[in-house]
Amino acid sequence: MAEIPFARQTIDQIATLRCVASSTPAARLRWKLQRVGLIDLFDPHIFSTDLVQNGKPAPDLFLHVAMAMSASPHECIVVEDSVNGVIAGKAAGMHVIGFTAGNHCMADHGETLLRFGADIIIDKYEDLGAAIHSFGATISQGGAP
């Protein structure tokens, strides 16, 4: 497991509230964030499905995060690489950026995320700042790094 190129630099430059909201169990999520060197960019705003009754594709985790971060769902942006995460973000009433930079993403992954409701697709971290600013809102990063 390695950090995605430009992740740290890009996330560090996002001058808004940010967090991680993942289906990964809490202990493993924190371990992953430490392993790729990103935990300090999100801690203490690290949320796992362990905190809610229903995981993604239910909107529960994202709605929990919005409340914990004192944000209205319509002000939030979810950055998601999974279909279930896109569905959950849209069900929560949030903007969703489909993110396809992960090694697990196939060539047609962006089209799939769009089909399930992503508002836009980006395929590299360098484009994340501009995508977030196009919505002008709070950020909630779904998934694990």
N, C-alpha and C positions, 0 to 999 in steps of 0.2 A: 504494500500500500504506500503510495507516494502522493505528495501534494500535487494538485493540478497546476500546471504552469500559470503564473500570474495571479493565482487565487489570493495570496496574502496581500500583495500590493493593491489589488483591486478592492478587496473587502476593506482594507485599512483606509482607503480613500473615500469610502461611502460615509458621508457625514450625516447619518440619520440613525435612528434606533435600528438595531439588527439583532437577530437571534437565529438559532437553529431549532427547527421543529421536525423531528424525525420519527419514523416507525421503528428505528433501532432501539432496543432496550437501553435504558439510561446509562448503566455502567459501561456497556460496550460503546455507546455513542461518545462518552467522555474519553474513553481509551482511544477511539479512532481520531478524535479531534486533537488529542495530545500527540498521537503518532505522526499526524501530518503537519503538526506545528501551527494549528489554527485556534486552539482552545482559548487563548488569551483574547482573541478578537470577538468572542461571543460570551464568555463567562461573565456573569452568572446566568445569562439568558439562553440556557440550553434546555430544551423541552423534548420529552420523549412521550410516545404513546402510552407509556406506563402511567401517565398522569390522568388519562381519560378512559372512559368505559369502552368507547368504540374508536378503533384506529382508522386510518385512511382505507377506503375512500370516504368514510364519514367525515363531516367537517369538524368534529369535536375537538381535535388537537389544535387546529388553526383558530377556532373560536376561543379556546382556552388561552392560547398565546396572545391573541388580541386583547383579551380582558387583562391578562397579567402585565401586558406592556402598556396598558391604558390607551389603547387605540381602537377606533371603530373599524370593523371589518372592511368597509369600503375604502378606508385609507391605507390598507395594507397591500403589500405586494408579496406574493409567494414566488420563490425561484425553485422550480421543481424539475426533476429529471424522470419522474415516474408517472405513469397514467393514473394510478390511484391518487397520487399527490395532486395532480392537475384537477381531477374530479373533486377532491376534498376542498381545494382552494376555491374553486368556482362555487361549490355548494355553500361555502362559508361567506360568499359575497365579496371575494377578494379578487384583485388583479392577479393574473398568473403569467409569469415568464417561463416558458419551456426552455430548459437548459440541456444541451446535448453534447457537452464537452467531455463527459465521462467515457472511460474506456469501454463501458458496457453498451454504449449507444451505437446502434447500427445506422447505416446511411439514411434510412427512412424514419428514424425515431422522431425527428422534428415534425414530420407530417402526421405521425400518430398522435403526438402531444397536441397538435392543432386540432385534430379531429375530435379529441376528447375535451377541448375547451380552452387550451392555452391561448392567451391573447397575442403573444408574439413568441418567436423562437430566437435564441442566441446560441452560438456554438463555441464561444470562447469567453473566458472571464473578462478579457479586455473590453468587451461590449456591454458588460453588466451595468456599469455606471450610467451610460447613456440610456439604456433601457429603463432603469429605475427612474431616472430624471424625466423620462417621457411620461411617466405616470405621476411623478411628484408626490410620493407617499412614503410611508413606513415600510421597512423591508422585513420579511420573515423568510429565511432560507429553509426550505424543506429538504428532506433527504439527508443523507450522510455524505461527507466529502469523499 
